[in-house]
Amino acid sequence: LSSKYNLNKFYLCHKFNSIYGSSPIAYLNNVRLEMCKDLLKTTNHSIHRISEMVGYSSPSYLSQVFKKSVGKTPQKYRKIDKTNN
């Protein structure tokens, strides 16, 4: 982003944080996780396919990040959501 907009990366991070309340990376991860939750609830795509769709390098990394943030693996999240509906 800093190269694209010809800004100092520290200035960009500071400005982004002051506007959005998180770093650009944390914001991106949050957007990816929200997309992942939505896809888990609304589709039958595999975890591998969902990881590709939301921009994670591998399903195992998605599972690791998802569990750290949500407290459950994507599989358990999907299963719990299906039983609640």
Distance bins in CASP14 RR format, pairs under 12 A and 6 or more apart:
PFRMAT RR
TARGET T0000
AUTHOR 0000-0000-0000
RMODE 2
METHOD distances of the structure
MODEL  1
1 7 1 0 0 1 0 0 0 0 0 0 0
1 8 0 0 0 0 0 1 0 0 0 0 0
1 9 0 0 0 0 1 0 0 0 0 0 0
1 11 0 0 0 0 0 1 0 0 0 0 0
1 12 1 0 1 0 0 0 0 0 0 0 0
1 13 0 0 0 0 1 0 0 0 0 0 0
1 15 0 0 0 0 0 1 0 0 0 0 0
1 16 0 0 0 0 1 0 0 0 0 0 0
1 23 0 0 0 0 0 1 0 0 0 0 0
1 24 1 0 0 1 0 0 0 0 0 0 0
1 25 0 0 0 0 0 1 0 0 0 0 0
1 27 0 0 0 0 0 1 0 0 0 0 0
1 28 0 0 0 0 0 1 0 0 0 0 0
2 8 1 0 0 1 0 0 0 0 0 0 0
2 9 1 1 0 0 0 0 0 0 0 0 0
2 10 0 0 0 0 1 0 0 0 0 0 0
2 11 0 0 0 0 1 0 0 0 0 0 0
2 12 1 0 1 0 0 0 0 0 0 0 0
2 13 0 0 0 0 1 0 0 0 0 0 0
2 14 0 0 0 0 0 1 0 0 0 0 0
2 15 0 0 0 0 0 1 0 0 0 0 0
2 16 0 0 0 0 0 1 0 0 0 0 0
2 24 0 0 0 0 1 0 0 0 0 0 0
3 9 0 0 0 0 1 0 0 0 0 0 0
3 12 0 0 0 0 1 0 0 0 0 0 0
4 12 0 0 0 0 1 0 0 0 0 0 0
4 24 0 0 0 0 0 1 0 0 0 0 0
5 11 0 0 0 0 0 1 0 0 0 0 0
5 12 1 0 0 1 0 0 0 0 0 0 0
5 15 0 0 0 0 0 1 0 0 0 0 0
5 16 0 0 0 0 0 1 0 0 0 0 0
5 24 0 0 0 0 0 1 0 0 0 0 0
6 12 0 0 0 0 0 1 0 0 0 0 0
7 13 0 0 0 0 1 0 0 0 0 0 0
7 14 0 0 0 0 0 1 0 0 0 0 0
7 15 0 0 0 0 1 0 0 0 0 0 0
7 16 0 0 0 0 0 1 0 0 0 0 0
7 24 0 0 0 0 0 1 0 0 0 0 0
8 14 0 0 0 0 1 0 0 0 0 0 0
8 15 0 0 0 0 1 0 0 0 0 0 0
9 15 0 0 0 0 0 1 0 0 0 0 0
9 16 0 0 0 0 0 1 0 0 0 0 0
9 23 0 0 0 0 0 1 0 0 0 0 0
9 24 0 0 0 0 1 0 0 0 0 0 0
9 25 0 0 0 0 0 1 0 0 0 0 0
10 16 0 0 0 0 0 1 0 0 0 0 0
10 17 0 0 0 0 0 1 0 0 0 0 0
10 23 0 0 0 0 0 1 0 0 0 0 0
10 24 0 0 0 0 0 1 0 0 0 0 0
11 17 0 0 0 0 0 1 0 0 0 0 0
11 18 0 0 0 0 0 1 0 0 0 0 0
12 18 0 0 0 0 0 1 0 0 0 0 0
12 19 0 0 0 0 0 1 0 0 0 0 0
12 20 0 0 0 0 0 1 0 0 0 0 0
12 23 0 0 0 0 0 1 0 0 0 0 0
12 24 1 0 0 1 0 0 0 0 0 0 0
12 25 0 0 0 0 0 1 0 0 0 0 0
13 19 0 0 0 0 0 1 0 0 0 0 0
13 20 0 0 0 0 0 1 0 0 0 0 0
13 21 0 0 0 0 0 1 0 0 0 0 0
13 22 0 0 0 0 0 1 0 0 0 0 0
13 23 1 0 1 0 0 0 0 0 0 0 0
13 24 1 0 0 1 0 0 0 0 0 0 0
13 25 0 0 0 0 1 0 0 0 0 0 0
13 26 0 0 0 0 0 1 0 0 0 0 0
13 27 0 0 0 0 0 1 0 0 0 0 0
14 20 0 0 0 0 0 1 0 0 0 0 0
14 21 0 0 0 0 0 1 0 0 0 0 0
14 23 0 0 0 0 1 0 0 0 0 0 0
14 24 0 0 0 0 0 1 0 0 0 0 0
15 21 0 0 0 0 0 1 0 0 0 0 0
15 23 0 0 0 0 0 1 0 0 0 0 0
15 24 0 0 0 0 0 1 0 0 0 0 0
16 22 1 0 0 1 0 0 0 0 0 0 0
16 23 1 0 0 1 0 0 0 0 0 0 0
16 24 1 0 1 0 0 0 0 0 0 0 0
16 25 0 0 0 0 1 0 0 0 0 0 0
16 26 0 0 0 0 1 0 0 0 0 0 0
16 27 1 0 0 1 0 0 0 0 0 0 0
16 28 0 0 0 0 0 1 0 0 0 0 0
17 23 1 0 1 0 0 0 0 0 0 0 0
17 24 0 0 0 0 1 0 0 0 0 0 0
17 25 0 0 0 0 0 1 0 0 0 0 0
17 26 0 0 0 0 1 0 0 0 0 0 0
17 27 0 0 0 0 1 0 0 0 0 0 0
19 27 0 0 0 0 1 0 0 0 0 0 0
20 26 0 0 0 0 1 0 0 0 0 0 0
20 27 1 0 1 0 0 0 0 0 0 0 0
20 28 0 0 0 0 0 1 0 0 0 0 0
20 30 0 0 0 0 1 0 0 0 0 0 0
20 31 0 0 0 0 0 1 0 0 0 0 0
21 27 1 0 0 1 0 0 0 0 0 0 0
21 30 0 0 0 0 0 1 0 0 0 0 0
22 28 0 0 0 0 1 0 0 0 0 0 0
22 29 0 0 0 0 1 0 0 0 0 0 0
22 30 1 0 0 1 0 0 0 0 0 0 0
22 31 0 0 0 0 0 1 0 0 0 0 0
23 29 0 0 0 0 1 0 0 0 0 0 0
23 30 0 0 0 0 0 1 0 0 0 0 0
24 30 0 0 0 0 0 1 0 0 0 0 0
24 31 0 0 0 0 0 1 0 0 0 0 0
25 31 0 0 0 0 0 1 0 0 0 0 0
25 32 0 0 0 0 0 1 0 0 0 0 0
25 65 0 0 0 0 0 1 0 0 0 0 0
26 32 0 0 0 0 0 1 0 0 0 0 0
26 33 0 0 0 0 0 1 0 0 0 0 0
26 65 0 0 0 0 0 1 0 0 0 0 0
26 69 0 0 0 0 0 1 0 0 0 0 0
27 33 0 0 0 0 0 1 0 0 0 0 0
27 34 0 0 0 0 0 1 0 0 0 0 0
28 34 0 0 0 0 0 1 0 0 0 0 0
28 35 0 0 0 0 0 1 0 0 0 0 0
28 54 0 0 0 0 0 1 0 0 0 0 0
28 55 0 0 0 0 1 0 0 0 0 0 0
28 56 0 0 0 0 0 1 0 0 0 0 0
28 65 0 0 0 0 0 1 0 0 0 0 0
29 35 0 0 0 0 0 1 0 0 0 0 0
29 36 0 0 0 0 0 1 0 0 0 0 0
29 54 0 0 0 0 1 0 0 0 0 0 0
29 55 0 0 0 0 0 1 0 0 0 0 0
29 56 0 0 0 0 1 0 0 0 0 0 0
29 61 0 0 0 0 0 1 0 0 0 0 0
29 62 0 0 0 0 0 1 0 0 0 0 0
29 64 0 0 0 0 0 1 0 0 0 0 0
29 65 1 0 0 1 0 0 0 0 0 0 0
29 66 0 0 0 0 0 1 0 0 0 0 0
29 68 0 0 0 0 0 1 0 0 0 0 0
29 69 1 0 0 1 0 0 0 0 0 0 0
29 70 0 0 0 0 0 1 0 0 0 0 0
30 36 0 0 0 0 0 1 0 0 0 0 0
30 37 0 0 0 0 0 1 0 0 0 0 0
30 54 0 0 0 0 0 1 0 0 0 0 0
30 65 0 0 0 0 0 1 0 0 0 0 0
30 66 0 0 0 0 0 1 0 0 0 0 0
30 69 0 0 0 0 1 0 0 0 0 0 0
30 70 0 0 0 0 0 1 0 0 0 0 0
31 37 0 0 0 0 0 1 0 0 0 0 0
31 38 0 0 0 0 0 1 0 0 0 0 0
31 54 0 0 0 0 1 0 0 0 0 0 0
31 55 0 0 0 0 0 1 0 0 0 0 0
32 38 0 0 0 0 0 1 0 0 0 0 0
32 39 0 0 0 0 0 1 0 0 0 0 0
32 50 0 0 0 0 1 0 0 0 0 0 0
32 51 0 0 0 0 1 0 0 0 0 0 0
32 52 0 0 0 0 0 1 0 0 0 0 0
32 53 0 0 0 0 1 0 0 0 0 0 0
32 54 1 0 1 0 0 0 0 0 0 0 0
32 55 1 0 0 1 0 0 0 0 0 0 0
32 56 1 0 0 1 0 0 0 0 0 0 0
32 57 0 0 0 0 0 1 0 0 0 0 0
32 61 0 0 0 0 0 1 0 0 0 0 0
32 62 0 0 0 0 1 0 0 0 0 0 0
32 65 0 0 0 0 1 0 0 0 0 0 0
32 66 0 0 0 0 1 0 0 0 0 0 0
32 69 0 0 0 0 1 0 0 0 0 0 0
32 74 0 0 0 0 0 1 0 0 0 0 0
33 39 0 0 0 0 0 1 0 0 0 0 0
33 40 0 0 0 0 0 1 0 0 0 0 0
33 50 0 0 0 0 0 1 0 0 0 0 0
33 51 0 0 0 0 0 1 0 0 0 0 0
33 54 1 0 0 1 0 0 0 0 0 0 0
33 55 0 0 0 0 0 1 0 0 0 0 0
33 56 0 0 0 0 1 0 0 0 0 0 0
33 62 0 0 0 0 1 0 0 0 0 0 0
33 63 0 0 0 0 0 1 0 0 0 0 0
33 64 0 0 0 0 0 1 0 0 0 0 0
33 65 1 0 0 1 0 0 0 0 0 0 0
33 66 1 0 0 1 0 0 0 0 0 0 0
33 67 0 0 0 0 0 1 0 0 0 0 0
33 68 0 0 0 0 1 0 0 0 0 0 0
33 69 1 0 1 0 0 0 0 0 0 0 0
33 70 1 0 0 1 0 0 0 0 0 0 0
33 71 0 0 0 0 0 1 0 0 0 0 0
33 72 0 0 0 0 0 1 0 0 0 0 0
33 74 0 0 0 0 1 0 0 0 0 0 0
33 77 0 0 0 0 0 1 0 0 0 0 0
34 40 0 0 0 0 0 1 0 0 0 0 0
34 41 0 0 0 0 0 1 0 0 0 0 0
34 54 0 0 0 0 1 0 0 0 0 0 0
34 66 0 0 0 0 0 1 0 0 0 0 0
34 69 0 0 0 0 0 1 0 0 0 0 0
34 70 0 0 0 0 0 1 0 0 0 0 0
35 41 0 0 0 0 0 1 0 0 0 0 0
35 42 0 0 0 0 0 1 0 0 0 0 0
35 43 0 0 0 0 0 1 0 0 0 0 0
35 45 0 0 0 0 0 1 0 0 0 0 0
35 50 0 0 0 0 1 0 0 0 0 0 0
35 51 0 0 0 0 0 1 0 0 0 0 0
35 52 0 0 0 0 0 1 0 0 0 0 0
35 53 1 0 0 1 0 0 0 0 0 0 0
35 54 1 0 1 0 0 0 0 0 0 0 0
35 55 0 0 0 0 1 0 0 0 0 0 0
35 56 0 0 0 0 0 1 0 0 0 0 0
35 62 0 0 0 0 0 1 0 0 0 0 0
35 66 0 0 0 0 0 1 0 0 0 0 0
35 74 0 0 0 0 0 1 0 0 0 0 0
36 42 0 0 0 0 0 1 0 0 0 0 0
36 43 0 0 0 0 0 1 0 0 0 0 0
36 45 0 0 0 0 0 1 0 0 0 0 0
36 47 0 0 0 0 1 0 0 0 0 0 0
36 49 0 0 0 0 0 1 0 0 0 0 0
36 50 1 0 1 0 0 0 0 0 0 0 0
36 51 1 0 0 1 0 0 0 0 0 0 0
36 52 0 0 0 0 0 1 0 0 0 0 0
36 53 0 0 0 0 1 0 0 0 0 0 0
36 54 1 0 1 0 0 0 0 0 0 0 0
36 55 0 0 0 0 1 0 0 0 0 0 0
36 56 0 0 0 0 1 0 0 0 0 0 0
36 59 0 0 0 0 0 1 0 0 0 0 0
36 61 0 0 0 0 0 1 0 0 0 0 0
36 62 1 0 0 1 0 0 0 0 0 0 0
36 63 0 0 0 0 0 1 0 0 0 0 0
36 65 0 0 0 0 1 0 0 0 0 0 0
36 66 1 0 0 1 0 0 0 0 0 0 0
36 67 0 0 0 0 0 1 0 0 0 0 0
36 69 0 0 0 0 1 0 0 0 0 0 0
36 70 0 0 0 0 1 0 0 0 0 0 0
36 72 0 0 0 0 0 1 0 0 0 0 0
36 73 0 0 0 0 0 1 0 0 0 0 0
36 74 1 0 0 1 0 0 0 0 0 0 0
36 75 0 0 0 0 0 1 0 0 0 0 0
36 77 0 0 0 0 1 0 0 0 0 0 0
36 78 0 0 0 0 0 1 0 0 0 0 0
37 43 0 0 0 0 0 1 0 0 0 0 0
37 50 0 0 0 0 1 0 0 0 0 0 0
37 54 0 0 0 0 1 0 0 0 0 0 0
37 62 0 0 0 0 0 1 0 0 0 0 0
37 66 0 0 0 0 1 0 0 0 0 0 0
37 69 0 0 0 0 1 0 0 0 0 0 0
37 70 1 0 0 1 0 0 0 0 0 0 0
37 71 0 0 0 0 0 1 0 0 0 0 0
37 72 0 0 0 0 0 1 0 0 0 0 0
37 74 0 0 0 0 1 0 0 0 0 0 0
37 77 1 0 0 1 0 0 0 0 0 0 0
37 78 0 0 0 0 1 0 0 0 0 0 0
37 80 0 0 0 0 0 1 0 0 0 0 0
37 81 0 0 0 0 1 0 0 0 0 0 0
38 45 0 0 0 0 0 1 0 0 0 0 0
38 50 0 0 0 0 1 0 0 0 0 0 0
38 53 0 0 0 0 0 1 0 0 0 0 0
38 54 0 0 0 0 1 0 0 0 0 0 0
38 74 0 0 0 0 0 1 0 0 0 0 0
38 77 0 0 0 0 0 1 0 0 0 0 0
38 78 0 0 0 0 0 1 0 0 0 0 0
38 81 0 0 0 0 0 1 0 0 0 0 0
39 45 1 0 0 1 0 0 0 0 0 0 0
39 46 0 0 0 0 0 1 0 0 0 0 0
39 47 0 0 0 0 1 0 0 0 0 0 0
39 49 0 0 0 0 1 0 0 0 0 0 0
39 50 1 0 1 0 0 0 0 0 0 0 0
39 51 0 0 0 0 1 0 0 0 0 0 0
39 52 0 0 0 0 0 1 0 0 0 0 0
39 53 1 0 0 1 0 0 0 0 0 0 0
39 54 1 0 0 1 0 0 0 0 0 0 0
39 55 0 0 0 0 0 1 0 0 0 0 0
39 56 0 0 0 0 0 1 0 0 0 0 0
39 62 0 0 0 0 0 1 0 0 0 0 0
39 66 0 0 0 0 0 1 0 0 0 0 0
39 74 0 0 0 0 1 0 0 0 0 0 0
39 77 0 0 0 0 0 1 0 0 0 0 0
39 78 0 0 0 0 1 0 0 0 0 0 0
39 81 0 0 0 0 0 1 0 0 0 0 0
40 46 0 0 0 0 0 1 0 0 0 0 0
40 47 0 0 0 0 1 0 0 0 0 0 0
40 49 0 0 0 0 0 1 0 0 0 0 0
40 50 1 0 0 1 0 0 0 0 0 0 0
40 51 0 0 0 0 0 1 0 0 0 0 0
40 53 0 0 0 0 0 1 0 0 0 0 0
40 54 0 0 0 0 0 1 0 0 0 0 0
40 62 0 0 0 0 0 1 0 0 0 0 0
40 63 0 0 0 0 0 1 0 0 0 0 0
40 66 0 0 0 0 1 0 0 0 0 0 0
40 70 0 0 0 0 1 0 0 0 0 0 0
40 72 0 0 0 0 0 1 0 0 0 0 0
40 73 0 0 0 0 0 1 0 0 0 0 0
40 74 1 0 1 0 0 0 0 0 0 0 0
40 75 0 0 0 0 1 0 0 0 0 0 0
40 76 0 0 0 0 0 1 0 0 0 0 0
40 77 1 0 1 0 0 0 0 0 0 0 0
40 78 1 0 1 0 0 0 0 0 0 0 0
40 79 0 0 0 0 1 0 0 0 0 0 0
40 80 0 0 0 0 1 0 0 0 0 0 0
40 81 1 0 0 1 0 0 0 0 0 0 0
40 82 0 0 0 0 1 0 0 0 0 0 0
41 50 0 0 0 0 0 1 0 0 0 0 0
41 74 0 0 0 0 0 1 0 0 0 0 0
41 77 0 0 0 0 1 0 0 0 0 0 0
41 78 1 0 0 1 0 0 0 0 0 0 0
41 79 0 0 0 0 0 1 0 0 0 0 0
41 80 0 0 0 0 0 1 0 0 0 0 0
41 81 1 0 1 0 0 0 0 0 0 0 0
41 82 0 0 0 0 1 0 0 0 0 0 0
41 84 0 0 0 0 1 0 0 0 0 0 0
41 85 0 0 0 0 1 0 0 0 0 0 0
42 50 0 0 0 0 0 1 0 0 0 0 0
42 78 0 0 0 0 0 1 0 0 0 0 0
42 81 0 0 0 0 1 0 0 0 0 0 0
42 82 0 0 0 0 0 1 0 0 0 0 0
42 85 0 0 0 0 0 1 0 0 0 0 0
43 49 0 0 0 0 1 0 0 0 0 0 0
43 50 1 0 0 1 0 0 0 0 0 0 0
43 53 0 0 0 0 1 0 0 0 0 0 0
43 54 0 0 0 0 0 1 0 0 0 0 0
43 74 0 0 0 0 0 1 0 0 0 0 0
43 78 0 0 0 0 1 0 0 0 0 0 0
43 81 0 0 0 0 0 1 0 0 0 0 0
43 82 0 0 0 0 0 1 0 0 0 0 0
44 50 0 0 0 0 0 1 0 0 0 0 0
44 78 0 0 0 0 1 0 0 0 0 0 0
44 82 0 0 0 0 1 0 0 0 0 0 0
45 51 0 0 0 0 1 0 0 0 0 0 0
45 52 0 0 0 0 1 0 0 0 0 0 0
45 53 1 0 0 1 0 0 0 0 0 0 0
45 54 0 0 0 0 0 1 0 0 0 0 0
45 59 0 0 0 0 0 1 0 0 0 0 0
45 74 0 0 0 0 0 1 0 0 0 0 0
45 78 0 0 0 0 0 1 0 0 0 0 0
46 52 0 0 0 0 1 0 0 0 0 0 0
46 53 0 0 0 0 0 1 0 0 0 0 0
46 59 1 0 0 1 0 0 0 0 0 0 0
46 62 0 0 0 0 0 1 0 0 0 0 0
46 74 0 0 0 0 0 1 0 0 0 0 0
46 75 0 0 0 0 0 1 0 0 0 0 0
46 78 0 0 0 0 0 1 0 0 0 0 0
47 53 0 0 0 0 0 1 0 0 0 0 0
47 54 0 0 0 0 0 1 0 0 0 0 0
47 56 0 0 0 0 1 0 0 0 0 0 0
47 58 0 0 0 0 0 1 0 0 0 0 0
47 59 1 0 1 0 0 0 0 0 0 0 0
47 60 0 0 0 0 1 0 0 0 0 0 0
47 61 0 0 0 0 0 1 0 0 0 0 0
47 62 1 0 0 1 0 0 0 0 0 0 0
47 63 1 0 0 1 0 0 0 0 0 0 0
47 64 0 0 0 0 0 1 0 0 0 0 0
47 66 0 0 0 0 1 0 0 0 0 0 0
47 67 0 0 0 0 0 1 0 0 0 0 0
47 73 0 0 0 0 1 0 0 0 0 0 0
47 74 1 0 1 0 0 0 0 0 0 0 0
47 75 1 0 0 1 0 0 0 0 0 0 0
47 76 0 0 0 0 0 1 0 0 0 0 0
47 77 0 0 0 0 0 1 0 0 0 0 0
47 78 0 0 0 0 1 0 0 0 0 0 0
47 79 0 0 0 0 0 1 0 0 0 0 0
48 54 0 0 0 0 0 1 0 0 0 0 0
48 55 0 0 0 0 0 1 0 0 0 0 0
48 56 0 0 0 0 1 0 0 0 0 0 0
48 57 0 0 0 0 0 1 0 0 0 0 0
48 58 0 0 0 0 1 0 0 0 0 0 0
48 59 1 0 1 0 0 0 0 0 0 0 0
48 60 0 0 0 0 1 0 0 0 0 0 0
48 61 0 0 0 0 0 1 0 0 0 0 0
48 62 0 0 0 0 1 0 0 0 0 0 0
48 63 0 0 0 0 0 1 0 0 0 0 0
48 74 0 0 0 0 0 1 0 0 0 0 0
48 75 0 0 0 0 0 1 0 0 0 0 0
49 55 0 0 0 0 0 1 0 0 0 0 0
49 56 0 0 0 0 0 1 0 0 0 0 0
49 59 0 0 0 0 1 0 0 0 0 0 0
49 62 0 0 0 0 0 1 0 0 0 0 0
49 74 0 0 0 0 0 1 0 0 0 0 0
50 56 0 0 0 0 1 0 0 0 0 0 0
50 58 0 0 0 0 0 1 0 0 0 0 0
50 59 1 0 0 1 0 0 0 0 0 0 0
50 62 1 0 0 1 0 0 0 0 0 0 0
50 63 0 0 0 0 0 1 0 0 0 0 0
50 66 0 0 0 0 1 0 0 0 0 0 0
50 74 1 0 0 1 0 0 0 0 0 0 0
50 75 0 0 0 0 0 1 0 0 0 0 0
50 77 0 0 0 0 0 1 0 0 0 0 0
50 78 0 0 0 0 1 0 0 0 0 0 0
51 57 1 0 0 1 0 0 0 0 0 0 0
51 58 1 0 0 1 0 0 0 0 0 0 0
51 59 1 0 1 0 0 0 0 0 0 0 0
51 60 0 0 0 0 1 0 0 0 0 0 0
51 61 1 0 0 1 0 0 0 0 0 0 0
51 62 1 0 1 0 0 0 0 0 0 0 0
51 63 0 0 0 0 1 0 0 0 0 0 0
51 64 0 0 0 0 0 1 0 0 0 0 0
51 65 0 0 0 0 1 0 0 0 0 0 0
51 66 0 0 0 0 1 0 0 0 0 0 0
51 74 0 0 0 0 1 0 0 0 0 0 0
52 58 0 0 0 0 1 0 0 0 0 0 0
52 59 0 0 0 0 1 0 0 0 0 0 0
52 61 0 0 0 0 0 1 0 0 0 0 0
52 62 0 0 0 0 1 0 0 0 0 0 0
53 59 0 0 0 0 0 1 0 0 0 0 0
53 62 0 0 0 0 0 1 0 0 0 0 0
54 61 0 0 0 0 0 1 0 0 0 0 0
54 62 1 0 0 1 0 0 0 0 0 0 0
54 65 0 0 0 0 0 1 0 0 0 0 0
54 66 0 0 0 0 0 1 0 0 0 0 0
54 74 0 0 0 0 0 1 0 0 0 0 0
55 61 0 0 0 0 1 0 0 0 0 0 0
55 62 0 0 0 0 1 0 0 0 0 0 0
55 65 0 0 0 0 0 1 0 0 0 0 0
56 62 1 0 1 0 0 0 0 0 0 0 0
56 63 0 0 0 0 1 0 0 0 0 0 0
56 64 0 0 0 0 1 0 0 0 0 0 0
56 65 1 0 0 1 0 0 0 0 0 0 0
56 66 0 0 0 0 1 0 0 0 0 0 0
56 74 0 0 0 0 0 1 0 0 0 0 0
57 64 0 0 0 0 0 1 0 0 0 0 0
57 65 0 0 0 0 0 1 0 0 0 0 0
58 64 0 0 0 0 1 0 0 0 0 0 0
58 65 0 0 0 0 0 1 0 0 0 0 0
59 65 0 0 0 0 0 1 0 0 0 0 0
59 66 0 0 0 0 1 0 0 0 0 0 0
59 73 0 0 0 0 0 1 0 0 0 0 0
59 74 0 0 0 0 1 0 0 0 0 0 0
59 75 0 0 0 0 0 1 0 0 0 0 0
60 66 0 0 0 0 0 1 0 0 0 0 0
60 67 0 0 0 0 0 1 0 0 0 0 0
60 73 0 0 0 0 0 1 0 0 0 0 0
60 74 0 0 0 0 0 1 0 0 0 0 0
61 67 0 0 0 0 0 1 0 0 0 0 0
61 68 0 0 0 0 0 1 0 0 0 0 0
61 74 0 0 0 0 0 1 0 0 0 0 0
62 68 0 0 0 0 0 1 0 0 0 0 0
62 69 0 0 0 0 0 1 0 0 0 0 0
62 70 0 0 0 0 0 1 0 0 0 0 0
62 73 0 0 0 0 1 0 0 0 0 0 0
62 74 1 0 0 1 0 0 0 0 0 0 0
62 75 0 0 0 0 0 1 0 0 0 0 0
62 77 0 0 0 0 0 1 0 0 0 0 0
63 69 0 0 0 0 0 1 0 0 0 0 0
63 70 0 0 0 0 0 1 0 0 0 0 0
63 71 0 0 0 0 0 1 0 0 0 0 0
63 72 0 0 0 0 1 0 0 0 0 0 0
63 73 1 0 1 0 0 0 0 0 0 0 0
63 74 1 0 1 0 0 0 0 0 0 0 0
63 75 1 0 0 1 0 0 0 0 0 0 0
63 76 0 0 0 0 0 1 0 0 0 0 0
63 77 0 0 0 0 0 1 0 0 0 0 0
63 78 0 0 0 0 0 1 0 0 0 0 0
64 70 0 0 0 0 0 1 0 0 0 0 0
64 71 0 0 0 0 0 1 0 0 0 0 0
64 73 0 0 0 0 1 0 0 0 0 0 0
64 74 0 0 0 0 0 1 0 0 0 0 0
65 71 0 0 0 0 0 1 0 0 0 0 0
65 73 0 0 0 0 0 1 0 0 0 0 0
65 74 0 0 0 0 1 0 0 0 0 0 0
66 72 1 0 0 1 0 0 0 0 0 0 0
66 73 1 0 0 1 0 0 0 0 0 0 0
66 74 1 0 1 0 0 0 0 0 0 0 0
66 75 0 0 0 0 1 0 0 0 0 0 0
66 76 0 0 0 0 1 0 0 0 0 0 0
66 77 1 0 0 1 0 0 0 0 0 0 0
66 78 0 0 0 0 0 1 0 0 0 0 0
67 73 1 0 1 0 0 0 0 0 0 0 0
67 74 0 0 0 0 1 0 0 0 0 0 0
67 75 0 0 0 0 0 1 0 0 0 0 0
67 76 0 0 0 0 1 0 0 0 0 0 0
67 77 0 0 0 0 1 0 0 0 0 0 0
68 74 0 0 0 0 0 1 0 0 0 0 0
69 77 0 0 0 0 0 1 0 0 0 0 0
70 76 0 0 0 0 1 0 0 0 0 0 0
70 77 1 0 0 1 0 0 0 0 0 0 0
70 78 0 0 0 0 0 1 0 0 0 0 0
70 80 0 0 0 0 0 1 0 0 0 0 0
70 81 0 0 0 0 0 1 0 0 0 0 0
71 77 0 0 0 0 1 0 0 0 0 0 0
71 80 0 0 0 0 0 1 0 0 0 0 0
72 78 0 0 0 0 1 0 0 0 0 0 0
72 79 0 0 0 0 1 0 0 0 0 0 0
72 80 1 0 0 1 0 0 0 0 0 0 0
72 81 0 0 0 0 0 1 0 0 0 0 0
73 79 0 0 0 0 1 0 0 0 0 0 0
73 80 0 0 0 0 0 1 0 0 0 0 0
74 80 0 0 0 0 0 1 0 0 0 0 0
74 81 0 0 0 0 0 1 0 0 0 0 0
75 81 0 0 0 0 0 1 0 0 0 0 0
75 82 0 0 0 0 0 1 0 0 0 0 0
76 82 0 0 0 0 0 1 0 0 0 0 0
76 83 0 0 0 0 0 1 0 0 0 0 0
77 83 0 0 0 0 0 1 0 0 0 0 0
77 84 0 0 0 0 0 1 0 0 0 0 0
78 84 0 0 0 0 0 1 0 0 0 0 0
78 85 0 0 0 0 0 1 0 0 0 0 0
79 85 0 0 0 0 0 1 0 0 0 0 0
END
